[in-house]
Amino acid sequence: MVDTLNALFRWLHILAGITWIGMLYFFNWVNGPMGAVLDGETKKKVVPELMPRALYWFRWGAAWTWITGVILLQIVFYGGGIMFDGDHGWDAGAIVMTAFVFVAPFIYDALHKSPLGKDPKQFGAVAYVLVALVAWLMASWAGFSYRALNIHLAAMFGTIMAFNVWFRIWPAQQVIIKGVKGDGPAADASLVAMAGARSRHNVYMSVALFWGMINFHTTTVAATFGIPASYSFVLYLGVILVAWHIVWHLYKIAPTVKGF
């Protein structure tokens, strides 16, 4: 029964995830550049019809990806006996670092609202240092296994992303759409900028998140590079940098893709 539930919820998790992340990439790499070439009258016709439909699949894809992901954490890790290395168990370190996955969105949100959030490069550098600290604490203090550390970093990214979708991007988009349609005042520029920034953050986190999702299939990679088991978390930190670099290049390519 456990194996059946594992397979079922993985299937649903992937379905919801493809729906969510597919819409995320559409917004950032297709809709954004396309919207930049539309005139005001065209936007009044297109935006109220396109965006509510797209945002429906976007936000519910995010919700079900997160829900099924939490269920899989329970089935595979908390109930599957693969959480810890050595003699570690559910001590204070493990409880705190597991809880941190679900507290992280509020820390991220406060940091981005602070003056630090005004400079994307500075914000990204600080965020990376904090992720490195979290990874080190999960490995050294909480005693998470390689697979548990990977999936909890991925879960942290996913939880922040889902928070952005439901509590920052979706509320902002409702105001933006009503403003374009003429059913309300035009959205403040700062609100538009915030929604765009949170959406871009989600893109950067998503590519790094995928490494944690493939999980078991990366277990031998650290050894291939000669990284000792106790420092295997360093591999994920390297993957994050590579992922962010890939996304940066894709953002550069997106505006160059033209329509007919």
Secondary structure, DSSP 4 states (H G I P E B T S, - for coil): -HHHHHHHHHHHHHHHHHHHHHHHHHIIIIIHHHHTT--HHHHHHHHHHHHHHHHHHHHHHHHHHHHHHHHHIIIIIITTT-SBSTT--SSHHHHHHHHHHHHHHHHHHHHHHSGGGGSHHHHHHHHHHHHHHHHHHHHHTS-B-HHHHHHHHHHHHHHHHHHHIIIIIHHHHHHHHHHHHTSSPPPPHHHHHHHHHHHHHHHHHHHHHHHHHHGGGGTTHHHHTT--GGGTHHHHHHHHHHHHHHHHHHHHHGGG----
